[in-house]
Amino acid sequence: MRAFLAVAIAAELRDRISAVQQQLKDLVAAGPGRRVRVTWVKPETIHLTIKFLGEIDEATVEPLRVGVSAAIDGRPAIGIPLGIVGAFPRLQAPRALWIGPPSDWDSQDEAKAALELAARIDTACEKFAVPRDAHPWRPHLTVARVREGERDAGRALETSDLTMRTHDIGILHVDAISLMKSEMRPDGPVHTPLWTVGVAR
């Protein structure tokens, strides 16, 4: 089964994220290009991915819970401020749009704690034949994937107030990690939590 480790989004925060996503939709739709094709992530499926696992055997589910639980045991809960809209690989020709913390968060203690938590989980997953991530983990919530017309979308985004200022969207509390089963269906992916382990509060 296809699976990943993630942090769920509280309902109030999800509503705020959805509001910013709608502003992005309106901005792209009103942009100069007409060849833009975007798949918008359903608000109810937006989440913070900690580790993408890919295809795993169902027999791994319980041992993985034990391993992740041990890896995060005693770690403090972390608050991640959501404040900017960004894009991968770059804003001028985006393939994915995301919401994440402002750049100055990287130097704060909670950012270091978040990176350490992700690294510990990465190490725990390696014991189950899941390769380590090639790049350092950085928290972000994917809200859209640009399928066509990247440069047209980029022209609309790069000069917009939406991508040039910091927003007060809210704090994403990393206080529990869930194993999510992901199933692709005609109307989009369905994510089902299989277990959740909490960190210290």
SEZA-714010 format. One line per 2 residues: number of its first residue (from 1); their letters; for each residue y, x, z of N, C-alpha, C. Coordinates in pm, 1 decimal. Example, Ala and Ser with C-alpha at 12.3 -4.5 7.8 and 13.67 -1.06 7.14 Angstrom:
1 = AS = -569.0:1319.0:780.0:-450.0:1230.0:780.0:-330.0:1320.0:780.0 | -225.0:1285.0:708.0:-106.0:1367.0:714.0:3.0:1290.0:787.0
//
This chain:
1 = MR = -119.6:85.1:0.0:0.0:0.0:0.0:124.3:88.4:0.0 | 231.0:34.5:-55.1:358.2:105.9:-62.0:434.1:79.1:67.1
3 = AF = 486.6:184.4:129.6:546.9:165.7:261.1:661.0:265.1:285.1 | 742.8:232.1:384.6:850.6:321.9:425.7:885.7:293.9:571.9
5 = LA = 952.3:389.0:635.5:998.5:373.9:772.7:1147.8:343.9:768.8 | 1190.7:244.6:845.8:1329.5:200.6:834.6:1382.2:144.9:966.1
7 = VA = 1514.2:128.1:967.9:1583.6:63.3:1079.0:1636.0:-70.7:1028.6 | 1606.7:-176.3:1101.6:1653.9:-310.2:1063.2:1803.6:-324.7:1091.2
9 = IA = 1865.8:-418.1:1021.9:2009.2:-442.8:1035.3:2031.0:-571.8:1113.4 | 2116.1:-566.4:1215.5:2148.4:-686.7:1293.7:2220.5:-788.4:1204.9
11 = AE = 2205.5:-915.9:1237.5:2256.8:-1024.3:1152.8:2407.7:-1015.6:1130.4 | 2485.9:-991.2:1235.4:2631.7:-985.8:1221.3:2673.5:-870.0:1131.9
13 = LR = 2609.0:-755.5:1151.1:2640.1:-639.6:1067.3:2598.6:-665.2:922.8 | 2486.2:-732.2:904.4:2439.0:-764.8:769.8:2541.7:-852.2:696.2
15 = DR = 2603.4:-944.8:767.0:2704.9:-1030.5:706.3:2824.9:-947.6:659.1 | 2863.4:-849.0:737.3:2977.0:-763.7:700.0:2942.5:-676.5:579.3
17 = IS = 2821.2:-626.3:577.9:2775.5:-546.1:463.8:2772.9:-632.7:338.2 | 2723.9:-754.2:351.6:2716.9:-847.3:239.2:2855.8:-877.5:183.8
19 = AV = 2955.3:-885.3:272.9:3092.2:-913.1:228.6:3146.5:-797.7:144.0 | 3117.5:-674.4:184.1:3160.9:-558.7:105.5:3084.5:-554.2:-26.8
21 = QQ = 2956.8:-586.8:-21.6:2876.8:-591.1:-144.1:2934.7:-691.5:-243.2 | 2979.3:-806.9:-193.5:3038.0:-907.9:-281.4:3166.8:-856.5:-344.8
23 = QL = 3246.4:-782.2:-268.8:3367.5:-722.9:-325.2:3333.2:-625.1:-437.4 | 3225.9:-549.6:-419.6:3180.6:-457.6:-523.9:3135.8:-534.2:-648.3
25 = KD = 3064.7:-643.2:-627.9:3022.4:-727.4:-740.5:3142.9:-774.3:-821.0 | 3243.3:-824.8:-749.8:3362.6:-876.3:-816.7:3434.9:-764.7:-891.1
27 = LV = 3440.3:-647.2:-829.9:3508.5:-533.5:-891.8:3439.3:-489.9:-1020.1 | 3308.4:-475.6:-1015.5:3232.6:-432.0:-1133.0:3239.2:-537.2:-1243.3
29 = AA = 3229.9:-664.8:-1204.1:3234.0:-772.8:-1303.1:3368.4:-779.1:-1375.7 | 3475.0:-740.8:-1306.3:3608.3:-746.3:-1365.8:3648.1:-614.6:-1432.4
31 = GP = 3556.1:-518.2:-1434.7:3585.9:-386.0:-1488.4:3605.5:-385.8:-1639.0 | 3643.2:-268.4:-1693.1:3675.7:-258.6:-1835.9:3555.2:-267.6:-1928.4
33 = GR = 3436.8:-232.1:-1877.9:3317.8:-230.9:-1963.9:3243.3:-362.5:-1961.4 | 3172.7:-390.2:-2066.7:3092.0:-512.0:-2072.7:2943.2:-479.2:-2085.5
35 = RV = 2909.5:-349.3:-2077.7:2769.4:-309.6:-2092.5:2704.1:-280.8:-1957.4 | 2774.1:-310.7:-1851.4:2722.7:-278.9:-1719.2:2613.5:-378.2:-1678.4
37 = RV = 2500.7:-324.9:-1637.4:2391.8:-409.0:-1585.6:2352.7:-355.4:-1449.0 | 2369.8:-437.6:-1346.9:2349.7:-395.4:-1208.5:2249.1:-487.5:-1140.4
39 = TW = 2156.8:-428.9:-1065.3:2067.8:-505.7:-978.5:2122.0:-494.1:-837.0 | 2162.3:-606.4:-781.4:2219.1:-607.7:-646.2:2108.3:-633.0:-544.9
41 = VK = 2103.8:-550.4:-442.9:2002.5:-564.4:-338.0:2031.1:-691.7:-259.5 | 1928.6:-773.4:-240.0:1947.2:-895.9:-161.9:1988.2:-857.6:-19.1
43 = PE = 2091.7:-922.2:34.7:2139.1:-885.1:168.6:2028.5:-883.9:274.3 | 1933.3:-975.4:263.0:1828.0:-982.5:365.0:1729.8:-866.4:357.4
45 = TI = 1732.6:-790.3:247.1:1640.4:-676.3:235.7:1711.0:-541.5:252.8 | 1842.1:-542.0:275.1:1913.1:-416.0:298.2:1868.4:-356.1:431.4
47 = HL = 1843.4:-226.3:432.4:1792.6:-158.7:551.6:1831.2:-11.5:545.3 | 1815.9:57.4:657.0:1837.0:201.5:660.4:1700.8:269.7:650.3
49 = TI = 1674.9:334.9:538.5:1548.5:406.8:522.1:1554.3:538.3:598.4 | 1454.8:560.9:681.8:1441.8:688.5:752.2:1347.6:781.2:675.9
51 = KF = 1240.0:722.5:621.7:1142.5:803.5:548.3:1066.3:714.5:450.6 | 1072.0:750.9:322.1:991.3:680.5:222.7:852.8:743.9:221.3
53 = LG = 750.7:662.3:236.6:613.7:712.7:247.1:537.4:705.6:116.1 | 575.8:613.6:28.3:500.6:594.4:-95.0:373.3:515.9:-67.2
55 = EI = 268.0:546.9:-140.0:139.5:477.6:-122.7:61.9:538.4:-6.5 | 27.0:456.0:91.1:-53.7:502.5:203.9:-173.4:410.2:222.0
57 = DE = -276.8:460.9:283.9:-397.3:382.6:312.5:-371.1:295.2:434.9 | -425.3:175.2:434.4:-405.5:85.3:548.9:-464.6:142.8:677.1
59 = AT = -563.2:230.1:664.1:-622.5:293.0:782.1:-524.1:386.4:851.9 | -414.9:420.8:782.8:-313.6:511.4:838.7:-213.7:438.6:926.9
61 = VE = -208.2:307.2:918.1:-103.2:229.8:984.4:-97.2:256.4:1135.0 | -207.6:244.8:1204.2:-206.5:262.7:1349.3:-187.5:409.6:1389.5
63 = PL = -260.2:506.4:1329.9:-232.7:646.7:1363.7:-87.8:687.0:1337.6 | -28.5:630.8:1232.5:110.5:661.2:1202.0:202.2:607.2:1311.2
65 = RV = 170.2:490.5:1362.9:249.9:434.1:1473.1:246.5:527.1:1593.6 | 128.2:576.1:1625.0:114.1:667.6:1739.2:193.7:795.9:1715.2
67 = GV = 184.9:849.1:1593.5:254.4:972.7:1561.7:405.0:959.0:1565.0 | 458.1:850.5:1507.3:602.7:828.6:1506.2:653.0:800.3:1647.3
69 = SA = 575.5:722.2:1723.1:614.4:690.8:1860.1:626.6:818.7:1943.5 | 531.5:910.2:1926.3:536.5:1037.3:1999.3:654.6:1122.4:1954.3
71 = AI = 686.1:1117.5:1825.2:794.5:1199.2:1770.1:931.5:1156.9:1822.9 | 948.6:1026.9:1848.7:1079.7:978.7:1891.7:1085.1:950.4:2041.5
73 = DG = 974.5:975.1:2112.5:968.3:946.6:2255.0:1077.6:1023.8:2330.2 | 1156.5:953.9:2406.5:1261.0:1016.4:2485.4:1390.0:1044.1:2411.1
75 = RP = 1393.1:1014.6:2281.6:1516.3:1037.0:2204.7:1615.0:923.7:2233.0 | 1743.0:953.1:2240.0:1842.0:847.5:2268.2:1867.2:759.3:2146.4
77 = AI = 1908.7:636.2:2171.8:1953.2:549.0:2063.0:2080.3:608.1:2002.0 | 2100.9:582.8:1873.6:2212.1:643.2:1799.8:2294.0:533.1:1733.7
79 = GI = 2424.7:550.3:1732.8:2512.3:456.4:1663.2:2571.2:521.8:1539.6 | 2550.2:461.5:1423.7:2602.9:514.7:1298.4:2714.8:423.0:1249.4
81 = PL = 2839.2:472.0:1243.9:2949.2:388.8:1194.8:2942.5:374.0:1043.1 | 2951.8:254.2:995.0:2951.5:229.5:851.1:3095.2:213.5:805.2
83 = GI = 3137.9:303.6:714.3:3278.9:301.6:681.4:3316.6:330.2:537.5 | 3223.8:382.8:456.7:3262.2:414.7:319.1:3162.2:358.7:218.8
85 = VG = 3212.3:339.6:97.8:3128.8:301.3:-15.3:3114.1:424.1:-104.1 | 2991.6:462.1:-134.8:2967.2:580.0:-216.4:2868.9:551.1:-327.5
87 = AF = 2834.9:655.5:-401.5:2744.7:639.6:-515.1:2662.1:765.1:-535.0 | 2541.4:748.7:-586.1:2455.4:858.2:-630.5:2439.2:847.3:-781.7
89 = PR = 2439.0:953.9:-859.4:2465.4:1090.6:-814.4:2613.6:1119.3:-796.7 | 2701.0:1042.2:-863.5:2845.5:1057.7:-845.6:2913.4:926.7:-882.2
91 = LQ = 3032.9:909.3:-827.9:3105.2:783.0:-844.2:3141.9:755.7:-989.4 | 3165.9:861.5:-1068.0:3209.5:843.2:-1205.8:3098.9:787.8:-1296.2
93 = AP = 2974.1:808.1:-1258.1:2860.3:756.8:-1335.9:2747.8:722.2:-1238.5 | 2763.7:615.7:-1162.4:2669.8:585.9:-1053.7:2537.4:527.1:-1102.6
95 = RA = 2431.3:566.1:-1034.3:2300.7:502.3:-1053.6:2267.5:412.0:-934.6 | 2326.9:443.8:-819.9:2307.6:362.1:-699.6:2438.1:356.5:-622.2
97 = LW = 2466.9:241.5:-563.8:2584.3:224.2:-478.8:2536.7:205.7:-335.5 | 2606.7:266.4:-242.5:2562.7:260.2:-103.3:2680.1:249.8:-6.9
99 = IG = 2648.3:210.6:114.5:2743.8:205.8:224.7:2692.5:301.7:331.8 | 2781.3:385.0:385.1:2738.4:483.1:483.6:2851.0:524.4:576.2
101 = PP = 2825.7:627.5:658.2:2927.1:673.3:753.1:3034.1:757.5:684.7 | 3154.7:761.1:740.3:3260.1:846.6:684.3:3221.4:993.8:695.5
103 = SD = 3280.4:1078.7:611.0:3241.3:1219.0:604.6:3265.7:1293.2:734.9 | 3367.5:1253.1:811.8:3394.2:1325.2:936.2:3289.5:1296.8:1043.9
105 = WD = 3203.3:1199.0:1020.9:3095.6:1170.9:1116.2:2994.9:1285.0:1119.3 | 2983.1:1359.8:1010.1:2883.3:1465.5:1000.0:2896.5:1571.0:1109.4
107 = SQ = 3017.2:1592.6:1158.4:3040.0:1697.1:1258.2:3024.0:1647.2:1401.1 | 2995.5:1519.8:1418.8:2985.4:1463.4:1552.9:2843.8:1478.0:1609.6
109 = DE = 2834.4:1470.9:1741.8:2705.9:1489.8:1809.7:2602.8:1385.9:1766.6 | 2647.5:1260.7:1745.7:2551.6:1156.9:1707.7:2493.6:1182.5:1568.9
111 = AK = 2571.2:1244.6:1480.6:2519.1:1279.3:1348.6:2408.9:1383.6:1361.8 | 2431.8:1481.4:1447.6:2330.6:1585.3:1470.1:2204.6:1524.6:1531.6
113 = AA = 2222.9:1430.0:1623.2:2108.0:1363.1:1685.4:2031.5:1280.9:1582.2 | 2103.7:1217.0:1490.3:2038.6:1137.2:1385.9:1957.2:1225.9:1292.3
115 = LE = 2013.8:1340.0:1255.0:1942.0:1433.5:1168.0:1817.6:1487.8:1237.2 | 1828.7:1514.6:1365.9:1713.8:1564.4:1440.9:1604.2:1458.5:1449.9
117 = LA = 1645.6:1332.9:1471.8:1548.0:1224.2:1477.6:1474.0:1211.5:1344.9 | 1548.4:1215.4:1234.6:1486.4:1204.7:1102.0:1392.9:1322.3:1075.6
119 = AR = 1432.0:1441.9:1121.1:1348.8:1560.8:1100.8:1219.0:1551.4:1180.1 | 1226.4:1497.2:1300.8:1105.8:1481.6:1382.7:1009.3:1382.0:1318.3
121 = ID = 1064.6:1275.2:1261.7:980.5:1176.7:1193.2:920.7:1236.6:1066.7 | 999.0:1316.1:995.9:950.4:1384.2:875.5:830.4:1472.2:909.1
123 = TA = 840.4:1545.3:1018.2:731.3:1632.5:1061.6:608.3:1551.8:1100.1 | 628.7:1440.6:1170.7:516.6:1356.5:1211.6:443.3:1299.5:1090.3
125 = CE = 516.8:1262.1:986.5:455.8:1203.5:867.3:379.2:1306.2:785.8 | 418.1:1431.6:795.9:351.4:1537.6:720.9:204.1:1548.2:760.0
127 = KF = 172.2:1511.4:883.1:33.2:1515.2:930.6:-54.2:1411.8:859.9 | 9.8:1316.3:792.3:-63.4:1211.4:720.5:-52.1:1230.3:569.4
129 = AV = -34.8:1356.9:530.9:-31.0:1396.4:388.7:89.4:1337.0:314.6 | 195.8:1306.7:388.3:319.5:1262.2:325.9:410.4:1384.3:313.2
131 = PR = 448.6:1423.6:191.8:530.0:1544.9:174.0:663.0:1536.2:248.2 | 710.5:1651.1:295.3:842.2:1656.8:358.6:950.0:1629.3:253.3
133 = DA = 1061.2:1574.4:297.9:1172.1:1547.5:205.7:1232.0:1678.0:156.2 | 1264.9:1681.8:27.2:1319.5:1804.5:-31.9:1463.8:1828.1:9.5
135 = HP = 1536.2:1721.0:41.1:1677.4:1734.0:77.8:1700.2:1678.3:217.7 | 1801.4:1730.4:287.1:1832.1:1678.7:420.9:1860.9:1528.8:416.1
137 = WR = 1811.1:1458.1:514.5:1833.1:1314.0:522.3:1979.8:1284.2:552.0 | 2033.7:1185.6:484.3:2169.0:1137.4:515.3:2165.6:985.1:517.5
139 = PH = 2214.7:924.2:626.0:2206.6:778.4:637.0:2291.4:707.9:532.6 | 2230.2:609.9:464.2:2303.9:527.1:368.4:2225.0:398.7:345.4
141 = LT = 2294.6:293.6:314.2:2233.6:163.9:285.3:2256.3:134.0:137.5 | 2151.5:132.7:59.6:2164.9:103.6:-82.8:2194.8:-45.3:-101.4
143 = VA = 2303.4:-74.1:-174.4:2342.1:-214.4:-196.8:2331.2:-254.3:-343.6 | 2314.6:-155.8:-434.0:2304.2:-188.6:-576.6:2245.3:-71.5:-652.7
145 = RV = 2181.0:-103.0:-766.1:2131.1:-1.3:-858.7:2186.0:-33.3:-997.0 | 2251.5:64.7:-1056.2:2312.7:46.0:-1188.6:2208.2:78.9:-1294.7
147 = RE = 2169.8:-19.7:-1372.9:2064.1:-3.6:-1472.5:2119.1:39.5:-1609.1 | 2242.9:2.3:-1636.3:2302.8:32.3:-1766.8:2454.4:31.9:-1752.8
149 = GE = 2521.1:118.8:-1830.1:2667.2:122.2:-1829.1:2724.5:194.7:-1708.9 | 2662.4:309.0:-1672.3:2707.1:382.0:-1554.1:2854.2:423.4:-1562.8
151 = RD = 2894.7:473.6:-1678.5:3032.8:521.4:-1690.6:3133.7:405.9:-1684.7 | 3096.6:292.8:-1741.9:3184.5:176.1:-1732.3:3198.7:132.3:-1586.6
153 = AG = 3087.7:132.2:-1513.7:3092.5:96.6:-1371.6:3175.7:199.0:-1295.5 | 3158.8:326.1:-1330.7:3233.2:432.1:-1264.0:3383.5:419.3:-1281.8
155 = RA = 3427.3:379.3:-1401.5:3570.9:362.6:-1425.4:3629.7:253.8:-1334.8 | 3551.6:149.8:-1312.5:3599.5:42.3:-1224.3:3602.3:87.1:-1078.4
157 = LE = 3508.4:172.7:-1040.8:3492.9:210.4:-900.2:3583.6:323.9:-855.3 | 3601.1:425.7:-941.9:3663.5:548.8:-892.9:3811.2:534.6:-859.5
159 = TS = 3878.2:433.9:-911.1:4020.5:414.9:-878.3:4043.7:295.8:-786.3 | 3935.7:238.5:-736.2:3948.7:118.8:-653.0:3972.5:153.6:-506.8
161 = DL = 4048.2:68.7:-441.7:4070.6:81.0:-297.4:3939.3:71.5:-220.7 | 3844.1:1.6:-276.3:3714.1:-13.9:-209.6:3644.5:119.3:-185.2
163 = TM = 3658.2:211.7:-280.2:3589.6:341.0:-268.3:3682.0:453.1:-222.2 | 3810.2:425.2:-206.3:3905.6:530.0:-170.4:3949.1:524.8:-24.9
165 = RT = 3911.6:420.3:47.0:3952.7:411.4:187.3:3832.0:390.9:278.6 | 3855.4:412.2:407.4:3751.6:390.7:508.0:3758.1:246.3:557.3
167 = HD = 3644.0:182.7:564.4:3634.4:43.3:608.8:3582.8:39.4:753.4 | 3612.9:-65.7:823.2:3558.5:-88.1:957.4:3449.6:-194.0:945.9
169 = IG = 3333.1:-150.8:898.2:3224.1:-245.4:874.5:3147.2:-273.7:1003.2 | 3129.1:-171.2:1085.4:3057.2:-189.6:1210.7:2965.4:-72.6:1239.9
171 = IL = 2893.9:-82.2:1351.1:2804.5:23.4:1396.6:2659.4:-18.6:1373.2 | 2585.1:66.9:1306.2:2441.7:45.6:1287.8:2369.6:115.1:1402.0
173 = HV = 2302.0:37.3:1485.3:2233.2:92.5:1602.2:2090.1:132.6:1565.7 | 2063.7:260.9:1578.1:1928.5:312.8:1552.5:1856.9:317.2:1686.6
175 = DA = 1793.0:207.6:1720.5:1723.7:198.2:1848.6:1576.6:160.2:1832.4 | 1531.6:145.9:1708.1:1391.7:115.1:1680.6:1360.0:152.4:1536.2
177 = IS = 1238.3:197.5:1514.9:1191.3:234.7:1381.1:1074.7:143.2:1344.4 | 1077.1:88.6:1223.7:970.7:-1.7:1178.9:898.9:54.5:1057.3
179 = LM = 769.7:30.5:1052.4:692.6:57.5:931.3:698.0:-68.1:846.1 | 749.6:-52.9:724.7:767.7:-166.7:635.4:672.5:-155.7:516.6
181 = KS = 600.5:-263.3:491.8:518.1:-274.3:371.4:605.1:-333.8:261.3 | 606.0:-270.0:144.4:691.0:-313.9:34.9:606.2:-365.8:-80.7
183 = EM = 633.3:-488.1:-121.8:560.3:-549.4:-233.4:659.2:-592.3:-340.4 | 634.8:-550.9:-463.4:720.7:-590.2:-574.3:675.1:-725.4:-628.8
185 = RP = 769.3:-819.1:-637.4:742.4:-951.7:-690.5:843.5:-983.1:-800.2 | 816.6:-1083.7:-882.7:907.8:-1113.9:-993.7:1053.0:-1136.9:-951.8
187 = DG = 1073.4:-1192.4:-832.2:1209.9:-1220.3:-787.4:1265.5:-1109.6:-698.7 | 1196.8:-993.8:-694.3:1246.5:-880.9:-616.6:1147.6:-836.2:-509.9
189 = PV = 1176.7:-724.2:-444.2:1083.6:-672.3:-343.3:1081.3:-757.2:-216.5 | 964.9:-758.5:-154.7:947.9:-824.7:-25.4:904.3:-718.4:75.2
191 = HT = 977.6:-708.7:186.3:948.9:-608.2:287.8:893.3:-676.5:412.5 | 775.7:-633.1:454.9:710.1:-693.4:570.7:690.6:-589.3:679.8
193 = PL = 747.4:-610.1:800.3:726.9:-512.9:908.2:583.2:-519.4:961.7 | 521.5:-403.6:975.2:384.0:-395.4:1026.6:382.4:-353.8:1172.7
195 = WT = 475.3:-272.1:1214.4:495.8:-240.0:1355.3:636.3:-186.7:1377.6 | 680.4:-190.9:1503.0:811.3:-137.2:1539.2:796.5:-60.7:1669.9
197 = VG = 853.1:59.7:1673.7:854.8:138.8:1797.2:1000.1:166.8:1832.3 | 1032.3:156.0:1961.2:1170.1:173.8:2004.2:1198.3:313.5:2056.4
199 = VA = 1325.3:352.4:2048.0:1368.6:477.6:2107.6:1432.8:445.2:2242.0 | 1463.0:546.8:2320.2:1522.8:523.3:2452.0:1661.7:463.8:2435.8
201 = R = 1703.2:387.4:2533.0:1837.5:327.0:2528.9:1925.2:390.5:2636.0
//
